[in-house]
Amino acid sequence: MRPFSKPLVAVFAALLVACNDESEGDGAPAKIPFVPGQGSEEKLTGTERDIAQLAIDALAADLQIAKDKIAIDTIRAVDWPDSSIGCPQPGRAYLQVVTPGHKITLRANGQIYFVHEANHHAIVCRQAKVFGGITPQREIVFAKQMLAAQKDLADRLGVPTSDIRPALGEERTWDDASLSCPEPGVEYPPGKVTGWVLTLKHGMRDYTYHTDLRRTIPCPRITAE
């Protein structure tokens, strides 16, 4: 029997992968798996679903593993400071233009990975760091607090969460658990607390939140536009 040529074998392999990637035989959209306790597919917007699937596809191709071995931790909207979308390569020049996109944290084979997205283009970014070189494990908690701040601000302003853009995160140490934003009549025992000041944007206005990575509060308190 004549052996298959390498190009033909590659075609068959691609067809098998495509068939195996179909989650439903009736053309239903693929499932978006989440790490338990981190989120759910039902809460995704249509755009977030597309971004999540794009990230899963990118990581599966990069690691050469099945897509069902990958789960989403967080999906966070980000304004990348330039066209490198947060993952610059040595020796390359990038347009110095703010580029809206997303940072997706995923898990596969017990490891944490980051996928950066902009303009429906996604890349696996292994040198990814956030705000001061936070560890990957801690970033999952950090991202959840940023998402909490986005949702809280959107609810307060009565706008969609997608209208709230994360802008900056700065590490900060406060003198007590009030996070420098004490509630009237509440006493706080002294003791250094390390956390972050998160800056978010809506329209032309900036808003700041303080977080110790357990709770996230607007500070100063948000007043009417």
C-alpha positions as CSV (number, residue, x, y, z in Angstrom):
1,M,0.0,0.0,0.0
2,R,1.3,3.4,-0.9
3,P,2.0,5.5,2.2
4,F,0.2,8.8,2.7
5,S,2.2,11.9,1.9
6,K,3.1,14.2,4.8
7,P,0.8,17.0,3.4
8,L,-2.1,14.6,3.2
9,V,-1.5,13.4,6.8
10,A,-1.4,17.0,8.0
11,V,-4.8,17.6,6.3
12,F,-6.3,14.5,7.9
13,A,-4.9,15.6,11.3
14,A,-6.4,19.1,10.9
15,L,-9.8,17.6,10.0
16,L,-9.7,15.3,13.1
17,V,-8.9,18.3,15.4
18,A,-11.7,20.3,13.9
19,C,-14.1,17.4,14.4
20,N,-13.0,16.8,18.0
21,D,-13.2,20.6,18.8
22,E,-17.0,20.6,18.0
23,S,-18.5,20.5,21.4
24,E,-22.0,19.8,20.1
25,G,-23.0,17.8,17.1
26,D,-25.9,20.1,16.4
27,G,-23.8,23.2,15.8
28,A,-24.3,24.6,19.3
29,P,-21.5,27.0,20.6
30,A,-18.6,25.5,22.4
31,K,-18.7,25.4,26.2
32,I,-16.6,28.0,28.1
33,P,-15.3,26.1,31.2
34,F,-14.4,28.1,34.3
35,V,-12.2,27.3,37.2
36,P,-14.7,26.3,40.0
37,G,-15.6,29.3,42.1
38,Q,-14.1,31.8,39.6
39,G,-17.1,32.6,37.4
40,S,-19.6,31.0,35.1
41,E,-20.4,30.8,31.4
42,E,-23.9,32.1,32.0
43,K,-22.7,35.5,33.2
44,L,-20.6,36.2,30.1
45,T,-21.7,38.8,27.7
46,G,-21.6,38.0,24.0
47,T,-18.3,39.9,23.6
48,E,-16.8,38.2,26.6
49,R,-17.8,34.8,25.3
50,D,-16.0,35.5,22.0
51,I,-12.9,36.8,23.9
52,A,-12.9,33.7,26.1
53,Q,-13.1,31.3,23.2
54,L,-10.4,33.3,21.4
55,A,-8.1,32.9,24.4
56,I,-8.8,29.2,24.8
57,D,-8.1,28.7,21.1
58,A,-4.8,30.6,21.4
59,L,-3.6,28.7,24.4
60,A,-4.6,25.3,23.1
61,A,-2.7,26.0,19.9
62,D,0.4,27.3,21.8
63,L,0.5,24.3,24.2
64,Q,-0.8,21.8,21.6
65,I,-3.4,20.4,24.0
66,A,-7.1,19.8,23.7
67,K,-9.3,22.9,24.4
68,D,-11.3,21.0,27.1
69,K,-8.1,20.8,29.2
70,I,-8.2,24.6,29.6
71,A,-10.4,26.7,32.0
72,I,-10.9,30.4,32.4
73,D,-10.0,32.2,35.6
74,T,-10.8,35.8,34.8
75,I,-11.5,38.1,31.8
76,R,-10.6,41.7,32.4
77,A,-10.9,44.7,30.1
78,V,-7.6,46.6,29.7
79,D,-6.3,49.7,28.0
80,W,-2.9,48.5,26.7
81,P,-0.5,51.5,26.6
82,D,0.8,50.6,23.1
83,S,0.3,48.2,20.2
84,S,2.4,45.5,21.9
85,I,-0.8,44.8,23.9
86,G,1.3,44.3,27.1
87,C,3.6,41.7,25.6
88,P,6.5,43.5,23.9
89,Q,9.1,41.5,22.0
90,P,12.8,42.4,22.1
91,G,14.0,44.4,19.1
92,R,10.5,45.4,18.0
93,A,9.0,48.9,17.9
94,Y,5.4,49.5,18.7
95,L,2.9,52.3,18.0
96,Q,2.5,54.5,21.1
97,V,-1.3,54.4,21.0
98,V,-3.7,53.3,23.7
99,T,-5.2,50.0,22.5
100,P,-8.4,48.7,24.2
101,G,-8.4,45.0,24.8
102,H,-8.6,42.2,27.4
103,K,-6.3,40.2,29.7
104,I,-7.5,36.7,30.2
105,T,-6.1,34.4,32.9
106,L,-6.4,30.7,32.2
107,R,-5.4,27.4,33.8
108,A,-4.1,24.3,32.1
109,N,-2.3,21.3,33.5
110,G,-2.1,23.0,36.9
111,Q,-0.4,26.0,35.5
112,I,-1.5,29.7,35.2
113,Y,-1.3,31.3,31.7
114,F,-2.1,34.8,30.4
115,V,-3.6,35.6,27.1
116,H,-3.6,39.2,25.9
117,E,-6.3,40.4,23.3
118,A,-6.9,43.4,21.2
119,N,-8.9,43.9,18.0
120,H,-9.8,40.2,18.1
121,H,-6.2,39.2,18.1
122,A,-4.9,37.0,21.0
123,I,-1.4,36.0,22.1
124,V,-0.1,33.9,24.9
125,C,2.1,36.2,27.0
126,R,4.6,34.4,29.1
127,Q,6.4,37.6,30.3
128,A,3.1,39.1,31.4
129,K,3.2,41.1,34.6
130,V,0.7,43.5,36.1
131,F,1.2,46.6,38.2
132,G,4.5,46.2,40.0
133,G,5.3,42.5,39.1
134,I,2.5,40.9,41.1
135,T,2.8,37.1,41.1
136,P,0.5,35.0,38.8
137,Q,-1.3,33.4,41.8
138,R,-1.9,36.8,43.4
139,E,-3.1,38.3,40.1
140,I,-6.1,36.1,40.1
141,V,-7.2,37.7,43.3
142,F,-6.2,41.1,42.0
143,A,-8.2,40.7,38.8
144,K,-11.3,39.7,40.8
145,Q,-11.0,42.9,42.9
146,M,-10.6,45.0,39.7
147,L,-13.7,43.3,38.3
148,A,-15.5,44.0,41.6
149,A,-14.5,47.7,41.3
150,Q,-15.7,47.8,37.7
151,K,-19.1,46.3,38.6
152,D,-19.5,48.5,41.7
153,L,-18.8,51.7,39.7
154,A,-21.0,50.6,36.8
155,D,-23.9,50.0,39.3
156,R,-23.4,53.4,41.0
157,L,-23.3,55.2,37.6
158,G,-26.1,53.2,36.0
159,V,-24.0,52.3,33.0
160,P,-22.8,48.9,31.5
161,T,-19.7,47.4,33.0
162,S,-18.1,47.5,29.6
163,D,-18.1,51.3,29.8
164,I,-15.8,51.3,32.8
165,R,-12.1,51.0,31.8
166,P,-9.3,50.0,34.2
167,A,-6.5,52.6,33.9
168,L,-3.9,52.1,36.6
169,G,-3.0,50.1,39.7
170,E,-0.5,51.3,42.3
171,E,0.7,49.4,45.4
172,R,0.0,51.2,48.6
173,T,0.5,50.6,52.4
174,W,-2.0,52.1,54.8
175,D,-1.8,52.6,58.5
176,D,-4.9,50.6,59.4
177,A,-7.7,48.5,57.9
178,S,-9.7,51.6,56.9
179,L,-7.5,51.7,53.8
180,S,-7.4,55.5,54.3
181,C,-11.1,55.7,53.8
182,P,-12.7,55.3,57.2
183,E,-16.4,54.9,57.7
184,P,-17.9,57.4,60.2
185,G,-18.2,56.0,63.7
186,V,-16.0,53.0,63.0
187,E,-12.8,52.4,64.9
188,Y,-9.9,50.6,63.2
189,P,-7.1,49.0,65.1
190,P,-3.7,50.3,64.0
191,G,-1.5,48.0,61.9
192,K,0.0,48.3,58.4
193,V,-2.2,47.0,55.6
194,T,-0.8,46.5,52.1
195,G,-3.0,46.8,49.0
196,W,-3.6,48.7,45.8
197,V,-5.2,51.9,44.6
198,L,-7.1,51.1,41.5
199,T,-8.0,53.9,39.0
200,L,-10.9,53.4,36.6
201,K,-12.3,55.7,33.9
202,H,-15.7,56.5,32.7
203,G,-15.9,59.1,30.0
204,M,-13.5,61.9,31.0
205,R,-13.6,61.2,34.7
206,D,-11.3,59.1,36.9
207,Y,-12.5,57.1,39.9
208,T,-10.3,55.4,42.5
209,Y,-10.9,52.3,44.6
210,H,-8.8,51.0,47.5
211,T,-8.4,47.2,47.9
212,D,-6.5,45.0,50.3
213,L,-7.3,42.1,47.9
214,R,-10.1,41.0,50.2
215,R,-12.4,43.9,49.9
216,T,-12.6,46.8,47.5
217,I,-14.1,50.2,48.4
218,P,-14.5,53.5,46.5
219,C,-12.2,56.2,47.9
220,P,-13.0,59.0,48.0
221,R,-16.7,58.3,48.0
222,I,-18.3,58.6,44.7
223,T,-20.5,61.6,44.2
224,A,-22.9,62.5,41.4
225,E,-21.4,63.4,37.9
